[in-house]
Amino acid sequence: LVRMLQFLQILSRKAGSLEVLFQIPFCQKQFPYSCLSTSACVYSKKKKGNSYDQVDQEKYKNLVHSVISYKTSAQTPETILEEDNLLYGPPAKQTPPIKAGTRTPKNWVPLINPSKRILPVSSDSKVPMKIRLQRAKMPSVTRILQQTLSPQQVFYLERWKQKMIEELGKEGFEEYTKNLFLQGELFHSALESIFLSEQTAAREQGKDDVVAGYLSSVEGVLEDISEVKALESGVHHESLRYLGLVDCVAKYQGQLCVIDWKTSEKPKPFLQNTYDNPLQVAAYIGAINHDANYNFQVRCGLVVVAYKDGSPAHSHFMDPDLCSQYWNQWLLRLEEYRDKN
């Protein structure tokens, strides 16, 4: 029935097509060995039973009407959908495919060290820890992340580099990156002086130098930081065999965090804008928790992005659940590095 209706609809686009089709001479010339049957057979003297009487005429009424009413095609996506609904009913809603489960590291190590004893907080010593980084035969967190960048990350970094070289020239670009690195070092040194002196005088020292804007940017964040426990301190993971240099370990709004200070010329209002910085923080948290030099454990992280123009810094807090997610990603990157090397 559907095919016949579609055939009739095609013929109805040209005026007079149906009339020509049903003329006997036309049928005899064009179709000498077959004839078109309808519900009432023209050539049979004895009336046969009509099989279409069993069809639900009400169901197909609108479709048949649309076939015989139009001389030209007026089909649109909407009318096609309406006809399909009449013939087959409304489309069944398919459930979206289930996403594949997240990868799990082969050599999984917990972020929190279950065998490490957490000592009560002591207020006797207010001097932050600063352990010298041991240059053992271990890769650094920075090196591991740099050598396991995704192809997409490599593409965007290379494109940015080529764009800067076109604007500044090769020597100008080298000078630009050198100044960025220097400004970052000076910014970290100024923050260290502020935390060690616990005086506003240290902040005033940076008002006229190149890091004045960065210090103004983080003023609001510094008000929420207390009980600094470590500054520019070396850490290493004893079982996973990697090391790094932690910017700061302190309480942020009452939560003990590994704090990573970053500088930027562009706004980074969301954590995903900081690229691999959350993985770096998670790696440092895991290292501290498995480093015998530290008699405490950390469960939270904080990425602070300071701006040269002095606009308020963006602080991205990482709760324990978020830190665990980035810890798993870090373990996968670490495995990838091991496989490559």
C-alpha atoms as one frame of an Amber mdcrd trajectory, in Angstrom:
protein
   0.000   0.000   0.000   2.801   2.418   0.913   4.609   1.836  -2.391   1.420
   2.340  -4.360   0.693   5.588  -2.575   4.233   6.816  -3.194   3.819   5.925
  -6.909   0.542   7.830  -7.073   2.071  10.811  -5.347   4.855  11.024  -7.930
   2.328  10.878 -10.776   0.146  13.514  -9.164   2.912  16.135  -9.467   2.067
  16.574 -13.178  -1.448  17.450 -14.121  -3.215  14.775 -16.123  -0.748  12.000
 -15.358  -3.277   9.864 -13.558  -5.887  10.314 -16.334  -3.360   9.232 -19.007
  -2.309   6.255 -16.985  -5.827   4.860 -16.725  -6.622   5.186 -20.431  -6.866
   1.683 -21.939  -4.915   2.432 -25.156  -2.070   3.838 -23.103  -1.965   0.763
 -20.947  -2.012  -1.529 -23.913   0.827   0.263 -25.671   3.091   0.930 -22.721
   2.360  -2.125 -20.641   1.367  -4.971 -23.009   2.015  -7.712 -20.438   0.681
  -6.127 -17.262  -2.089  -3.924 -16.059  -2.635  -1.700 -13.046  -5.107  -3.081
 -10.552  -7.281  -0.947  -8.314  -9.806  -1.803  -5.665 -12.426  -2.440  -8.413
 -11.135  -4.521 -11.327 -12.286  -3.031 -14.687 -11.788  -6.191 -16.808 -13.340
  -8.770 -14.492 -17.015  -9.565 -14.884 -17.151 -11.243 -11.479 -16.454  -8.907
  -8.598 -13.649 -10.155  -6.417 -13.227  -9.544  -2.718 -11.571  -6.193  -1.878
  -8.499  -6.724   0.327  -8.360  -3.000   1.108 -11.585  -3.212   3.076  -9.517
  -4.578   5.923  -7.236  -1.526   5.972  -7.809   1.113   8.638  -9.061   3.871
   6.331  -9.080   6.439   9.120  -5.387   5.852   9.747  -4.403   6.559   6.148
  -7.039   9.230   5.389  -4.697  12.200   5.672  -1.975  10.481   3.677  -4.298
   9.520   0.805  -5.749  13.008   0.804  -2.290  14.530   0.500  -1.504  12.292
  -2.481  -4.594  13.124  -4.546  -4.916  16.787  -3.567  -1.633  18.246  -4.824
  -0.576  18.591  -8.451   2.981  19.568  -7.529   5.262  18.292  -4.812   4.768
  20.149  -1.562   6.837  17.868   0.612   8.917  19.363   3.373  10.769  17.722
   6.239   7.748  18.456   8.396   5.271  16.774   6.027   7.557  13.768   5.597
   7.752  13.395   9.362   3.971  13.716   9.617   3.456  10.985   7.018   5.928
   8.703   8.784   4.073   9.258  12.031   0.816   8.238  10.332   2.325   5.088
   8.860   4.670   3.918  11.575   3.724   5.907  14.648   5.952   8.376  16.518
   9.692   7.645  16.448  11.026   5.711  19.411  13.387   7.683  21.615  16.756
   6.027  21.682  18.895   6.239  24.771  22.321   7.810  24.165  25.201   5.353
  24.018  26.914   4.709  27.303  30.301   6.341  27.453  33.270   4.115  27.903
  34.575   3.995  31.418  37.476   6.202  32.401  40.898   4.652  32.178  42.447
   3.456  35.386  46.184   3.425  36.031  47.880   0.032  35.955  50.014   0.856
  38.968  47.498   2.663  41.142  48.793   4.336  44.305  46.427   6.191  46.657
  46.670   9.950  46.907  46.453   9.768  50.698  49.102   7.628  52.358  47.249
   5.139  54.600  50.407   4.193  56.496  51.484   7.742  57.289  50.804   8.987
  60.765  49.238  12.444  60.893  50.652  14.382  63.804  48.652  17.056  65.624
  49.208  20.598  64.435  51.923  22.297  66.419  52.027  26.054  66.804  55.533
  26.097  68.308  57.367  26.658  65.040  56.048  29.305  62.710  58.925  29.006
  60.258  57.741  27.303  57.037  59.609  24.225  55.872  62.027  24.647  52.995
  63.617  21.333  52.073  66.345  21.401  49.484  65.443  19.602  46.290  67.512
  16.451  45.925  68.775  16.111  42.366  68.408  12.359  42.331  67.897  10.279
  39.216  64.194  11.005  39.139  62.183  12.954  36.578  60.515  16.160  37.705
  56.776  16.741  37.549  57.333  19.516  35.003  59.417  17.273  32.750  56.855
  14.450  32.862  53.994  16.767  31.926  55.964  18.397  29.110  56.873  15.070
  27.530  53.331  13.670  27.689  51.400  16.535  26.120  48.497  15.501  23.924
  48.753  16.113  20.146  46.142  18.847  20.508  48.176  20.612  23.204  51.321
  20.361  21.096  49.460  21.797  18.099  48.166  24.843  19.984  51.504  25.522
  21.668  53.334  25.347  18.360  50.773  27.586  16.682  51.095  30.150  19.482
  54.893  29.995  19.220  54.883  30.545  15.450  52.459  33.443  15.808  54.666
  35.131  18.407  57.777  34.607  16.265  56.012  36.244  13.314  55.168  39.264
  15.479  58.400  39.599  17.488  60.980  37.761  15.434  63.006  34.829  16.740
  65.273  36.918  18.973  62.341  38.988  20.202  60.434  35.847  21.114  63.401
  34.465  23.067  63.641  37.760  24.946  59.894  37.667  25.623  59.968  34.164
  27.127  63.074  35.051  29.143  61.293  38.059  30.668  58.219  35.960  31.481
  60.386  33.445  33.314  62.185  36.237  35.189  58.925  37.885  36.216  57.656
  34.556  37.551  60.790  34.075  39.646  60.574  37.617  41.044  56.881  37.146
  41.830  57.569  33.925  43.759  60.446  35.594  45.633  58.229  38.528  46.602
  55.527  36.178  47.907  58.120  34.252  49.910  59.317  37.501  51.495  55.745
  38.404  52.399  55.062  35.040  54.080  58.365  34.980  55.945  58.220  38.545
  57.242  54.471  38.600  57.932  54.612  42.360  57.491  53.052  44.703  54.992
  56.455  46.324  54.453  57.432  43.441  52.204  54.426  44.166  50.027  55.397
  47.819  49.768  58.838  46.825  48.449  57.268  45.480  45.291  55.130  48.491
  44.462  57.615  50.017  42.030  59.187  46.932  40.472  58.076  44.626  37.650
  55.930  42.451  39.942  53.862  45.290  41.397  50.851  44.360  39.279  51.055
  40.690  40.249  51.231  41.526  43.959  48.238  43.850  43.678  46.403  41.081
  41.840  46.768  38.561  44.686  46.046  40.875  47.616  42.553  39.478  48.079
  43.823  35.876  47.987  46.578  36.559  50.527  43.947  37.646  53.058  42.511
  34.101  53.009  45.880  32.365  53.515  47.186  31.403  56.949  49.469  28.916
  58.706  52.074  28.593  55.965  53.783  25.215  56.418  56.170  25.070  53.435
  57.644  27.491  50.873  59.598  26.634  47.721  60.207  23.197  49.218  61.403
  20.061  47.471  59.232  16.949  47.488  59.647  13.442  46.112  57.380  10.428
  45.871  59.216   7.491  47.371  57.415   4.685  45.537  56.519   6.353  42.230
  59.978   7.934  41.919  59.386  11.507  40.834  60.195  14.870  42.394  59.192
  18.513  42.285  59.378  21.933  43.915  56.228  23.038  45.731  55.430  26.754
  45.705  53.505  26.834  48.954  51.650  24.679  51.474  49.263  26.675  53.640
  45.674  26.953  54.774  43.303  28.647  52.378  40.005  29.566  54.013  40.758
  27.009  56.722  41.679  24.117  54.340  45.283  22.910  54.104  46.272  23.135
  50.434  49.157  22.817  48.042  49.148  26.259  46.418  50.525  26.861  42.946
  51.127  30.509  41.976  50.840  31.285  38.259  51.228  34.499  36.258  49.264
  35.273  33.131  48.593  38.102  30.710  45.205  36.658  29.751  42.249  35.946
  32.059  41.827  32.350  33.215  38.510  32.361  35.049  38.030  28.578  35.023
  40.203  25.735  36.236  40.259  24.122  32.786  41.882  27.314  31.464  44.987
  26.457  33.496  45.725  23.391  31.340  47.970  20.916  33.226  48.349  22.981
  36.416  45.743  20.895  38.334  47.701  17.728  37.480  50.839  19.400  38.783
  49.115  20.269  42.056  47.785  16.707  42.431  51.276  15.327  41.776  52.724
  17.544  44.521  49.958  16.532  46.958  50.689  12.861  46.373  54.428  13.441
  46.760  54.032  15.294  50.077  51.757  12.568  51.445  54.375   9.902  50.618
  57.449  11.951  51.574  58.897  11.134  54.989  60.177  14.718  55.367  56.641
  15.997  55.875  54.774  14.992  59.010  51.381  15.995  57.631  49.106  15.119
  54.737  47.317  17.376  52.259  43.924  16.722  50.683  43.159  19.970  48.822
  44.796  22.168  46.216  44.675  25.746  44.975  45.740  27.278  41.655  46.098
  31.074  41.813  46.446  33.004  38.559  47.861  36.522  39.029  47.677  39.248
  36.385  50.313  41.793  35.457  47.783  44.610  35.093  46.757  44.208  38.736
  43.245  42.899  38.063  41.964  40.542  40.808  43.532  37.106  40.613  41.489
  34.016  39.894  41.783  31.398  42.626  40.682  27.857  41.732  40.088  25.647
  44.756  40.398  21.881  44.344  38.464  19.853  46.912  39.489  16.255  47.832
  37.220  14.681  45.199  38.599  16.910  42.444  42.153  16.261  43.598  41.519
  12.507  43.386  40.287  12.853  39.799  43.377  14.788  38.757  45.553  12.344
  40.682  44.296   9.492  38.490  45.035  11.566  35.393  48.510  12.264  36.718
  49.174   8.554  37.250  48.188   7.894  33.625  50.574  10.603  32.412  53.302
   9.140  34.593  52.721   5.695  33.064  52.838   7.197  29.595  56.167   8.833
  30.429  57.564   5.537  31.708  56.487   3.770  28.520  58.195   6.378  26.344
  61.414   6.278  28.309
